[in-house]
């Protein structure tokens, strides 16, 4: 899939400037450390940049801050998710506070989604 150069540049910037919550989850997902799954971070897909992608299982993990609870952003996220689903991806969304307060629960949802257990 071809990407706009602006999307590639945006992905590079996002990799350099990850949020605290993204760093915390990335620490768990990186280097095949999460049950041998290979995740990439800040991956351009079409006009979007997905936070974390496991291509083997067509899984995208998105972390959302409070701004994603505003009406305009809710609609944008819905459109984004529909687009990613149309490409065959399953999108899991977690709030930043879930990463802070219940990282084990987040990991359990990811595990269950991938391995259907």
N, C-alpha and C positions, 0 to 999 in steps of 0.2 A: 504494500500500500504506500502510495506516495504521500509525503507530508509537506506542508508549507514550510518554508524556511523559518517563518515566525514561530511556528509550532515547535520546531526543533530547538530554536533559540530559547523559547519559553521553557522547554523541558530541561535544558542545560541549566538555566537559572534556578529552576525549582529544585534540581538536584543539589545545587550549591547552598540553597537557602531553605532546607527542610525545616518544618516546624518541630517542636520538641516531641510532639506525639508521633509524627512521622519517623523521627529518629528512633524513638523507643520501639515502634513496631518493626522498623527496618533492622534493628539490632537482632530481633528474633527471626526475621525472614531471610536475612542475607546468607550467602554462601551455602545454600542448600541445607541450612541448619534446621528448618522446620519440616521434619519428617521427609527429608530428602527432596523437597519441592524446590524448583528453581524459580525464584521471583526476580523481577527487574523492577526498578523504581523510576518514576516519572517518565512513563513511556508514551510517546506520541501515537495516537490512534485517530486518524482522520484529522479533524480540526481540534481535537481534545488532547489533553495530557492526563493519562490515568496515573494515580498515585503508585499503585503496585499491581503488577501483572504476573500471573503464572500462565504462560502460554500452553503448557502441557494440558492443563485442565480448563483453558479458556475462562480463567477467573480473574476478575478485577476487584481490587479492594480500594475503596475510597474513604478517606478520613475527612470529616466535615466539622468545621468550627461553627460558632453561633450564627455567622452571616448566612449560612445555608438554610436557616430557619425563617428567613425573610421571604415574603410572597414572590417577589421576582426571581429570587434564587431557587426557590422550591420548584418553580416552573422550568427554569433552565436545567436544574438537576434532573427533572423528569424527562425532558427532551434528550439530554445527554445519555441517560440510562437507557431510554428506548433505542437510541441510535446504537449504543454499544451492544445491547441485546440483539438488535437486528444483524449484527456481525457475528453472533454466536457466543458472545461473552455473558457470563453470569456476573452480576455486579453486587458486591456486598458493600454496604455503607455503614460506617460506624461514626459516632460522634466522638470528638476529641476527649470529652470527659469519660467515655467508656474506656479509652486507652489508658487514661490516668487512674481510673477507679477500679477497672475490672479487666485488665489485660488477659488474665487467664480465661475469662468468659469469651472474650473476643477470639482468642486462639482456639477455643473449643468450637465456636461457630465456623471458623475457617476450616478446621479439621473435619467437622461433620459435613460441611458442604462438599469438600473434596472426596472424602472417603465414605460418605453416606452411612456414618455410624452414629 
